[in-house]
Amino acid sequence: MWDATLARVRVLICPDKFAGTLTAVEAATAIAEGWRAAMPGADTVLRPLADGGPGFLEVLAAALDGSTVPVRTVDPLGRPAAGQVFTAGGTAYLESAQACGLHLLTGAERDPKITTSYGLGLLLAAAVETGARRVVVGLGGSATTDGGAGMLAALGAAPLHADGYALPYGGAALAGVDSLGGVPRLRGVELVGATDVDNPLLGLHGAANVFGPQKGATRADILLLDAALERWAGVLQTLRTCPPGLAGLPGAGAAGGLGAALLALGGRTESGIGLVRRLTGLDEALDAADLVITGEGSFDHQSLRGKVVAGVATAAAERGLPCLVLAGRVGAGRREAAAIGVTEARSLVEHFGDERAAMSRAAEGLRAVAARLARQWTQ
Protein backbone atom coordinates (compact mmCIF):
# COMPACT_ATOMS: atom_id res chain seq x y z
CA MET A 1 0.00 0.00 0.00
CA TRP A 2 1.17 3.48 -0.82
CA ASP A 3 1.88 5.66 2.22
CA ALA A 4 0.92 9.32 1.84
CA THR A 5 0.46 10.30 5.49
CA LEU A 6 3.44 12.63 5.55
CA ALA A 7 2.80 14.51 2.32
CA ARG A 8 0.17 16.70 0.83
CA VAL A 9 -1.49 14.26 -1.52
CA ARG A 10 -2.00 15.39 -5.10
CA VAL A 11 -4.92 13.44 -6.52
CA LEU A 12 -5.68 13.71 -10.22
CA ILE A 13 -9.35 12.95 -10.95
CA CYS A 14 -10.00 12.34 -14.65
CA PRO A 15 -13.07 10.20 -15.41
CA ASP A 16 -15.09 9.76 -18.56
CA LYS A 17 -18.88 10.17 -18.49
CA PHE A 18 -21.09 7.62 -16.73
CA ALA A 19 -23.43 7.05 -19.67
CA GLY A 20 -27.06 7.70 -18.87
CA THR A 21 -26.32 9.06 -15.39
CA LEU A 22 -23.49 11.59 -15.06
CA THR A 23 -21.41 13.72 -17.38
CA ALA A 24 -17.63 13.53 -16.99
CA VAL A 25 -17.68 16.91 -15.23
CA GLU A 26 -20.35 15.73 -12.78
CA ALA A 27 -18.54 12.46 -12.12
CA ALA A 28 -15.23 14.23 -11.46
CA THR A 29 -16.93 16.66 -9.09
CA ALA A 30 -18.62 13.87 -7.11
CA ILE A 31 -15.37 11.89 -6.76
CA ALA A 32 -13.51 15.00 -5.60
CA GLU A 33 -16.20 15.82 -3.04
CA GLY A 34 -16.03 12.32 -1.60
CA TRP A 35 -12.24 12.27 -1.45
CA ARG A 36 -12.02 15.70 0.22
CA ALA A 37 -14.72 14.77 2.74
CA ALA A 38 -12.49 11.94 4.00
CA MET A 39 -9.19 13.75 3.46
CA PRO A 40 -9.67 17.53 3.74
CA GLY A 41 -5.97 18.23 3.15
CA ALA A 42 -5.90 16.56 -0.26
CA ASP A 43 -5.00 18.58 -3.31
CA THR A 44 -7.52 17.42 -5.92
CA VAL A 45 -7.07 18.34 -9.58
CA LEU A 46 -10.03 17.71 -11.90
CA ARG A 47 -9.55 16.87 -15.57
CA PRO A 48 -12.82 15.37 -16.85
CA LEU A 49 -12.22 13.50 -20.11
CA ALA A 50 -13.95 12.21 -23.23
CA ASP A 51 -12.94 10.02 -26.17
CA GLY A 52 -15.03 11.66 -28.89
CA GLY A 53 -18.45 10.36 -27.85
CA PRO A 54 -21.15 12.05 -25.73
CA GLY A 55 -19.67 14.74 -23.49
CA PHE A 56 -16.83 15.59 -25.89
CA LEU A 57 -17.81 19.27 -26.19
CA GLU A 58 -18.52 19.74 -22.49
CA VAL A 59 -15.06 18.47 -21.58
CA LEU A 60 -13.34 20.71 -24.13
CA ALA A 61 -15.41 23.75 -23.15
CA ALA A 62 -14.34 23.24 -19.53
CA ALA A 63 -10.67 23.10 -20.51
CA LEU A 64 -10.28 25.63 -23.33
CA ASP A 65 -10.84 29.35 -23.69
CA GLY A 66 -13.42 29.54 -26.44
CA SER A 67 -17.05 30.25 -27.28
CA THR A 68 -20.12 28.10 -27.88
CA VAL A 69 -22.56 28.72 -30.72
CA PRO A 70 -26.03 27.13 -30.46
CA VAL A 71 -27.17 25.34 -33.62
CA ARG A 72 -30.57 24.02 -34.59
CA THR A 73 -30.22 20.52 -35.91
CA VAL A 74 -32.16 17.23 -36.08
CA ASP A 75 -31.91 13.89 -34.33
CA PRO A 76 -31.40 10.47 -36.00
CA LEU A 77 -35.08 10.37 -36.98
CA GLY A 78 -35.14 13.93 -38.36
CA ARG A 79 -36.84 15.54 -35.35
CA PRO A 80 -35.70 18.97 -34.12
CA ALA A 81 -32.72 18.81 -31.75
CA ALA A 82 -30.41 21.29 -30.07
CA GLY A 83 -26.73 21.20 -30.96
CA GLN A 84 -23.62 23.31 -30.47
CA VAL A 85 -20.40 24.28 -32.14
CA PHE A 86 -17.53 25.12 -29.80
CA THR A 87 -14.77 27.29 -31.26
CA ALA A 88 -11.32 27.92 -29.83
CA GLY A 89 -8.11 29.10 -31.46
CA GLY A 90 -9.40 28.91 -35.03
CA THR A 91 -10.74 25.36 -34.60
CA ALA A 92 -14.40 24.38 -34.41
CA TYR A 93 -15.34 21.29 -32.39
CA LEU A 94 -18.49 19.21 -32.97
CA GLU A 95 -20.01 16.24 -31.20
CA SER A 96 -21.72 13.80 -33.54
CA ALA A 97 -23.75 12.38 -30.65
CA GLN A 98 -25.65 15.67 -30.36
CA ALA A 99 -27.34 14.86 -33.67
CA CYS A 100 -26.75 11.12 -34.16
CA GLY A 101 -26.58 9.89 -30.58
CA LEU A 102 -28.11 6.62 -29.49
CA HIS A 103 -29.23 8.35 -26.30
CA LEU A 104 -31.61 10.52 -28.37
CA LEU A 105 -33.79 7.48 -29.16
CA THR A 106 -35.89 5.15 -27.09
CA GLY A 107 -35.19 1.44 -27.32
CA ALA A 108 -38.16 0.94 -29.62
CA GLU A 109 -36.95 3.70 -31.97
CA ARG A 110 -33.51 2.20 -32.61
CA ASP A 111 -33.26 1.05 -36.22
CA PRO A 112 -30.05 1.75 -38.17
CA LYS A 113 -31.81 0.90 -41.42
CA ILE A 114 -33.59 4.28 -41.24
CA THR A 115 -31.64 6.52 -38.85
CA THR A 116 -29.67 9.37 -40.40
CA SER A 117 -26.58 11.47 -39.86
CA TYR A 118 -28.23 14.47 -41.57
CA GLY A 119 -28.16 16.43 -38.31
CA LEU A 120 -24.38 16.16 -38.12
CA GLY A 121 -24.21 17.68 -41.58
CA LEU A 122 -26.15 20.68 -40.27
CA LEU A 123 -23.67 21.03 -37.39
CA LEU A 124 -20.74 20.74 -39.78
CA ALA A 125 -22.21 23.37 -42.09
CA ALA A 126 -22.64 25.71 -39.11
CA ALA A 127 -19.02 25.10 -38.11
CA VAL A 128 -17.85 26.05 -41.61
CA GLU A 129 -19.88 29.26 -41.33
CA THR A 130 -17.98 30.29 -38.18
CA GLY A 131 -14.92 30.81 -40.36
CA ALA A 132 -12.89 28.09 -38.66
CA ARG A 133 -10.14 26.61 -40.79
CA ARG A 134 -10.15 23.31 -38.93
CA VAL A 135 -13.13 21.26 -37.76
CA VAL A 136 -12.79 18.41 -35.28
CA VAL A 137 -15.75 16.01 -35.13
CA GLY A 138 -16.11 13.82 -32.04
CA LEU A 139 -17.26 10.39 -33.20
CA GLY A 140 -18.97 7.96 -30.85
CA GLY A 141 -22.25 6.82 -29.38
CA SER A 142 -24.10 7.02 -32.68
CA ALA A 143 -27.48 5.53 -33.55
CA THR A 144 -26.71 5.50 -37.28
CA THR A 145 -25.11 3.14 -39.78
CA ASP A 146 -25.50 5.26 -42.90
CA GLY A 147 -21.80 5.81 -43.61
CA GLY A 148 -22.27 9.56 -43.30
CA ALA A 149 -24.70 9.64 -46.25
CA GLY A 150 -27.11 11.91 -44.36
CA MET A 151 -24.25 14.21 -43.41
CA LEU A 152 -23.21 14.57 -47.05
CA ALA A 153 -26.80 15.26 -48.06
CA ALA A 154 -26.92 18.19 -45.62
CA LEU A 155 -23.66 19.47 -47.13
CA GLY A 156 -25.12 19.51 -50.65
CA ALA A 157 -24.07 16.07 -51.92
CA ALA A 158 -27.18 13.91 -51.67
CA PRO A 159 -26.86 10.18 -52.42
CA LEU A 160 -28.75 9.41 -55.63
CA HIS A 161 -30.37 6.32 -57.10
CA ALA A 162 -29.46 5.28 -60.64
CA ASP A 163 -32.79 6.79 -61.77
CA GLY A 164 -31.66 10.16 -60.44
CA TYR A 165 -33.85 10.56 -57.39
CA ALA A 166 -32.49 11.31 -53.92
CA LEU A 167 -32.46 8.30 -51.65
CA PRO A 168 -34.41 8.26 -48.39
CA TYR A 169 -32.51 8.47 -45.11
CA GLY A 170 -30.89 5.48 -43.47
CA GLY A 171 -28.31 2.82 -44.10
CA ALA A 172 -30.66 0.39 -45.85
CA ALA A 173 -31.37 2.83 -48.70
CA LEU A 174 -27.69 2.81 -49.65
CA ALA A 175 -28.23 -0.61 -51.23
CA GLY A 176 -29.53 1.39 -54.18
CA VAL A 177 -27.01 4.26 -54.23
CA ASP A 178 -25.40 5.06 -57.57
CA SER A 179 -23.84 8.52 -57.30
CA LEU A 180 -23.66 11.82 -55.45
CA GLY A 181 -25.84 14.71 -56.51
CA GLY A 182 -23.37 17.51 -55.90
CA VAL A 183 -20.12 18.48 -54.24
CA PRO A 184 -19.91 18.88 -50.43
CA ARG A 185 -19.67 22.57 -49.47
CA LEU A 186 -16.79 22.74 -47.01
CA ARG A 187 -14.78 25.79 -48.16
CA GLY A 188 -11.50 23.97 -47.82
CA VAL A 189 -11.63 23.36 -44.06
CA GLU A 190 -9.38 20.72 -42.55
CA LEU A 191 -11.44 17.84 -41.17
CA VAL A 192 -10.47 15.62 -38.23
CA GLY A 193 -12.51 12.77 -36.81
CA ALA A 194 -11.81 12.17 -33.11
CA THR A 195 -12.64 8.54 -32.44
CA ASP A 196 -12.02 5.80 -29.91
CA VAL A 197 -12.20 2.90 -32.39
CA ASP A 198 -10.04 1.71 -35.29
CA ASN A 199 -12.62 -0.52 -36.98
CA PRO A 200 -12.79 -0.63 -40.79
CA LEU A 201 -16.04 0.12 -42.58
CA LEU A 202 -16.87 -3.42 -43.73
CA GLY A 203 -16.66 -7.05 -42.70
CA LEU A 204 -16.64 -8.90 -39.40
CA HIS A 205 -14.93 -6.00 -37.63
CA GLY A 206 -16.86 -3.32 -39.54
CA ALA A 207 -19.49 -0.77 -38.59
CA ALA A 208 -22.54 -2.98 -39.10
CA ASN A 209 -21.24 -6.20 -37.55
CA VAL A 210 -19.60 -4.76 -34.46
CA PHE A 211 -21.85 -1.85 -33.57
CA GLY A 212 -25.11 -2.68 -35.36
CA PRO A 213 -26.62 -4.84 -32.58
CA GLN A 214 -26.47 -2.06 -29.96
CA LYS A 215 -28.27 0.20 -32.44
CA GLY A 216 -31.15 -2.22 -32.88
CA ALA A 217 -29.94 -4.24 -35.88
CA THR A 218 -30.92 -7.89 -36.29
CA ARG A 219 -28.62 -10.40 -38.01
CA ALA A 220 -30.53 -9.90 -41.26
CA ASP A 221 -30.21 -6.12 -40.85
CA ILE A 222 -26.44 -6.44 -40.36
CA LEU A 223 -26.00 -8.37 -43.60
CA LEU A 224 -28.13 -5.81 -45.45
CA LEU A 225 -26.27 -2.83 -43.96
CA ASP A 226 -22.82 -4.27 -44.61
CA ALA A 227 -23.69 -4.85 -48.29
CA ALA A 228 -25.20 -1.35 -48.54
CA LEU A 229 -22.09 0.22 -47.01
CA GLU A 230 -19.92 -1.66 -49.51
CA ARG A 231 -21.87 -0.09 -52.35
CA TRP A 232 -21.68 3.32 -50.63
CA ALA A 233 -17.90 3.01 -50.27
CA GLY A 234 -17.68 2.61 -54.05
CA VAL A 235 -19.57 5.87 -54.51
CA LEU A 236 -17.41 7.70 -51.98
CA GLN A 237 -14.34 6.57 -53.91
CA THR A 238 -15.48 8.84 -56.77
CA LEU A 239 -14.67 11.90 -54.67
CA ARG A 240 -11.30 13.34 -55.69
CA THR A 241 -10.38 13.72 -52.01
CA CYS A 242 -11.06 10.07 -51.15
CA PRO A 243 -8.02 7.93 -50.25
CA PRO A 244 -7.61 4.50 -51.90
CA GLY A 245 -8.84 1.45 -50.02
CA LEU A 246 -11.33 3.55 -48.03
CA ALA A 247 -13.43 0.66 -46.69
CA GLY A 248 -10.44 -1.00 -45.01
CA LEU A 249 -8.87 2.07 -43.42
CA PRO A 250 -8.64 2.18 -39.60
CA GLY A 251 -11.42 4.32 -38.16
CA ALA A 252 -13.59 4.17 -41.30
CA GLY A 253 -16.19 2.21 -39.33
CA ALA A 254 -16.37 4.73 -36.49
CA ALA A 255 -19.84 6.03 -35.59
CA GLY A 256 -21.67 3.89 -38.12
CA GLY A 257 -19.31 4.75 -40.96
CA LEU A 258 -19.08 8.48 -40.31
CA GLY A 259 -15.34 7.94 -40.17
CA ALA A 260 -15.41 6.75 -43.79
CA ALA A 261 -17.28 9.85 -44.92
CA LEU A 262 -14.81 12.18 -43.21
CA LEU A 263 -11.88 10.29 -44.72
CA ALA A 264 -13.50 10.47 -48.16
CA LEU A 265 -13.80 14.24 -47.75
CA GLY A 266 -10.04 14.44 -47.33
CA GLY A 267 -10.07 14.36 -43.55
CA ARG A 268 -8.15 12.18 -41.14
CA THR A 269 -8.89 10.38 -37.90
CA GLU A 270 -7.16 10.91 -34.58
CA SER A 271 -7.39 9.21 -31.21
CA GLY A 272 -10.18 10.93 -29.30
CA ILE A 273 -8.62 10.36 -25.90
CA GLY A 274 -5.23 11.39 -27.31
CA LEU A 275 -6.64 14.68 -28.56
CA VAL A 276 -8.52 15.40 -25.33
CA ARG A 277 -5.48 14.39 -23.30
CA ARG A 278 -3.41 16.99 -25.14
CA LEU A 279 -5.98 19.79 -25.06
CA THR A 280 -6.83 19.38 -21.37
CA GLY A 281 -3.20 19.31 -20.27
CA LEU A 282 -3.58 15.83 -18.83
CA ASP A 283 0.10 14.92 -19.20
CA GLU A 284 1.22 17.94 -17.18
CA ALA A 285 -1.33 17.08 -14.51
CA LEU A 286 -0.11 13.47 -14.45
CA ASP A 287 3.48 14.63 -14.01
CA ALA A 288 2.45 16.50 -10.86
CA ALA A 289 0.16 13.82 -9.38
CA ASP A 290 0.69 11.29 -6.57
CA LEU A 291 -2.43 9.24 -7.32
CA VAL A 292 -4.78 9.00 -10.30
CA ILE A 293 -8.52 8.26 -10.28
CA THR A 294 -10.42 7.61 -13.48
CA GLY A 295 -13.69 5.86 -14.33
CA GLU A 296 -16.71 5.38 -16.56
CA GLY A 297 -20.15 3.82 -16.53
CA SER A 298 -19.03 0.32 -17.49
CA PHE A 299 -15.43 -0.81 -17.14
CA ASP A 300 -15.31 -3.86 -19.39
CA HIS A 301 -13.32 -5.43 -22.23
CA GLN A 302 -14.16 -2.52 -24.57
CA SER A 303 -12.56 -0.16 -22.06
CA LEU A 304 -9.22 -1.83 -22.66
CA ARG A 305 -9.01 -0.64 -26.30
CA GLY A 306 -8.53 3.08 -26.86
CA LYS A 307 -11.05 4.29 -24.29
CA VAL A 308 -10.49 6.93 -21.63
CA VAL A 309 -9.73 4.51 -18.79
CA ALA A 310 -7.12 2.61 -20.82
CA GLY A 311 -5.45 5.84 -21.90
CA VAL A 312 -5.30 7.20 -18.37
CA ALA A 313 -4.16 3.94 -16.77
CA THR A 314 -1.40 3.45 -19.32
CA ALA A 315 -0.14 7.01 -18.83
CA ALA A 316 -0.23 6.58 -15.04
CA ALA A 317 1.71 3.31 -15.26
CA GLU A 318 4.37 4.99 -17.38
CA ARG A 319 4.94 7.36 -14.46
CA GLY A 320 4.77 4.69 -11.76
CA LEU A 321 1.53 6.14 -10.35
CA PRO A 322 -1.27 4.13 -8.72
CA CYS A 323 -4.43 4.29 -10.84
CA LEU A 324 -7.85 3.65 -9.30
CA VAL A 325 -10.95 3.03 -11.41
CA LEU A 326 -14.44 3.89 -10.18
CA ALA A 327 -17.17 2.56 -12.45
CA GLY A 328 -20.88 1.91 -12.49
CA ARG A 329 -20.10 -1.74 -13.08
CA VAL A 330 -16.84 -3.63 -13.47
CA GLY A 331 -16.67 -6.42 -16.04
CA ALA A 332 -12.98 -6.40 -16.89
CA GLY A 333 -10.89 -9.08 -15.24
CA ARG A 334 -8.32 -8.14 -12.62
CA ARG A 335 -5.39 -9.37 -14.69
CA GLU A 336 -6.64 -7.59 -17.81
CA ALA A 337 -7.03 -4.37 -15.83
CA ALA A 338 -3.61 -4.72 -14.23
CA ALA A 339 -2.05 -5.24 -17.66
CA ILE A 340 -3.02 -1.69 -18.70
CA GLY A 341 -1.97 -0.15 -15.39
CA VAL A 342 -5.11 -0.30 -13.24
CA THR A 343 -4.20 -0.77 -9.58
CA GLU A 344 -7.72 -1.25 -8.23
CA ALA A 345 -11.27 -1.07 -9.61
CA ARG A 346 -14.45 -0.47 -7.62
CA SER A 347 -18.05 -0.51 -8.84
CA LEU A 348 -21.21 1.29 -7.78
CA VAL A 349 -23.19 -1.90 -8.34
CA GLU A 350 -21.00 -3.57 -5.73
CA HIS A 351 -21.39 -0.58 -3.40
CA PHE A 352 -25.18 -0.47 -3.60
CA GLY A 353 -25.76 -4.15 -4.27
CA ASP A 354 -28.28 -3.11 -6.90
CA GLU A 355 -27.85 -1.92 -10.50
CA ARG A 356 -30.91 0.34 -10.41
CA ALA A 357 -29.59 2.21 -7.39
CA ALA A 358 -26.17 2.46 -9.02
CA MET A 359 -27.80 4.24 -11.96
CA SER A 360 -30.19 6.48 -10.04
CA ARG A 361 -27.79 7.41 -7.23
CA ALA A 362 -24.51 7.50 -9.13
CA ALA A 363 -23.21 10.79 -7.69
CA GLU A 364 -23.99 9.68 -4.15
CA GLY A 365 -22.27 6.37 -4.77
CA LEU A 366 -19.15 7.97 -6.23
CA ARG A 367 -18.84 10.27 -3.22
CA ALA A 368 -19.14 7.32 -0.83
CA VAL A 369 -16.73 5.03 -2.69
CA ALA A 370 -14.20 7.85 -3.15
CA ALA A 371 -14.33 8.64 0.58
CA ARG A 372 -13.73 4.99 1.44
CA LEU A 373 -10.80 4.78 -0.96
CA ALA A 374 -9.32 7.98 0.46
CA ARG A 375 -9.26 6.46 3.92
CA GLN A 376 -7.85 3.20 2.57
CA TRP A 377 -5.07 4.81 0.52
CA THR A 378 -3.89 7.23 3.18
CA GLN A 379 -3.51 4.91 6.15
Disulfide bonds with the S-S distance in Angstrom:
none
